[in-house]
């Protein structure tokens, strides 16, 4: 991303308020918010600014990364369906009722544990976490993230 574009984005972010820290690394904007509940508002505002002043055919994807939010500036056809499909809220799969089965049962339901010679009772927390991450990545790739 051009430094002039990065500077425009950073100046805009400073004007929004509610942001503790911001940084652009390799074209991705990382933002630490004072209140994480403001992420959807910030996402919408960044997208409006980006489309109006930088690239009218562009989009902005948001990801939670630790205690920060990452914003990727992408072509319109690569943007997550959060803005393009009114029935998609962007929060599918995030409610406790959507994940109440737990990591192991999702893995076991697909019969993957036995296929790999894994004993479901001997997983460490780290292994369960790795399985969860892989399943989330697969689900996101299906949704086009």
C-alpha positions in Angstrom: 0.0 0.0 0.0 1.3 3.5 -0.8 2.6 5.5 2.1 0.3 8.4 1.1 -2.8 6.1 1.3 -1.5 4.7 4.6 -1.2 8.3 6.0 -4.7 9.2 4.9 -6.1 6.2 6.6 -4.2 6.8 9.8 -5.3 10.5 9.9 -8.9 9.4 9.5 -8.5 6.8 12.3 -7.2 9.4 14.6 -10.3 11.5 14.1 -12.7 8.7 15.0 -11.8 8.5 18.7 -12.0 5.5 21.0 -8.7 4.1 19.6 -5.8 3.4 21.9 -3.3 2.4 19.3 -3.1 2.0 15.5 -0.4 0.7 13.1 -0.3 -0.3 9.5 1.9 -3.3 8.7 2.2 -4.7 5.2 -1.0 -3.0 4.1 -3.1 -4.2 7.1 -4.4 -1.8 9.7 -4.1 -3.0 13.3 -6.2 -1.1 15.8 -6.5 -1.5 19.6 -9.9 -0.1 20.7 -10.8 1.3 24.1 -14.0 -0.7 23.9 -14.1 -3.8 21.7 -17.8 -3.4 21.3 -17.1 -0.5 18.9 -15.5 -2.8 16.3 -18.5 -2.9 14.0 -18.9 0.9 14.1 -15.2 1.3 13.4 -15.3 -1.3 10.6 -18.3 0.5 8.9 -16.6 4.0 9.2 -13.3 2.7 7.8 -15.1 1.1 4.9 -17.1 4.3 4.1 -13.9 6.3 4.2 -11.9 3.8 2.1 -14.7 3.6 -0.6 -15.3 7.3 -0.7 -11.8 8.7 -0.7 -9.4 5.9 -1.8 -11.0 3.2 -3.8 -14.7 3.2 -4.7 -14.4 -0.4 -5.9 -12.6 -1.6 -2.7 -13.7 -3.3 0.5 -12.5 -3.7 4.0 -12.4 -7.1 5.9 -12.1 -7.1 9.7 -10.5 -9.8 11.8 -10.1 -10.1 15.6 -6.4 -10.7 16.3 -5.7 -11.1 20.0 -6.7 -7.9 21.7 -6.6 -5.9 18.4 -8.6 -5.8 15.2 -7.0 -6.1 11.8 -8.5 -4.4 8.8 -7.5 -5.7 5.3 -8.1 -3.5 2.3 -9.3 -5.7 -0.5 -11.0 -5.6 -3.9 -14.8 -5.4 -3.7 -15.2 -9.0 -4.9 -12.9 -10.3 -2.1 -14.8 -8.4 0.7 -16.5 -10.6 3.3 -20.3 -10.7 2.8 -20.9 -8.6 5.9 -21.8 -5.6 3.8 -23.1 -7.2 0.6 -25.7 -9.6 2.0 -28.3 -8.1 4.3 -29.2 -11.5 5.8 -25.6 -12.1 6.9 -24.9 -10.3 10.2 -21.2 -11.1 10.3 -21.6 -12.8 13.7 -22.7 -16.2 12.5 -20.9 -18.9 14.4 -20.1 -16.6 17.3 -23.0 -17.2 19.6 -22.5 -19.8 22.4 -25.4 -21.8 21.1 -23.4 -22.2 17.8 -20.4 -23.7 19.5 -21.8 -25.4 22.6 -20.8 -28.9 21.4 -17.1 -28.1 22.0 -14.1 -28.8 20.0 -13.8 -32.5 20.5 -17.4 -33.4 19.6 -17.2 -31.5 16.3 -14.0 -33.4 15.5 -15.4 -36.7 16.6 -18.7 -36.3 14.8 -16.8 -36.2 11.5 -15.0 -39.4 12.5 -11.6 -37.8 12.2 -10.2 -38.9 15.5 -10.3 -42.6 14.7 -9.0 -42.1 11.2 -5.8 -40.6 12.7 -5.4 -43.1 15.5 -6.2 -40.5 18.1 -7.5 -41.2 21.6 -10.1 -38.6 22.4 -9.3 -38.7 26.1 -5.6 -37.9 25.7 -5.7 -34.6 24.0 -3.8 -31.8 25.6 -5.3 -28.3 25.8 -2.8 -27.2 23.1 -3.9 -30.0 20.8 -7.5 -29.1 21.3 -6.7 -25.5 20.6 -4.9 -26.4 17.4 -7.9 -28.5 16.3 -10.2 -25.6 17.0 -8.0 -23.2 15.0 -7.9 -25.5 12.0 -11.7 -26.0 12.1 -12.2 -22.2 12.3 -9.9 -21.6 9.4 -11.7 -24.2 7.3 -15.1 -22.6 8.2 -13.8 -19.2 7.3 -12.4 -20.4 4.0 -15.8 -21.8 3.1 -17.3 -18.4 3.8 -14.7 -16.7 1.7 -12.6 -15.0 4.5 
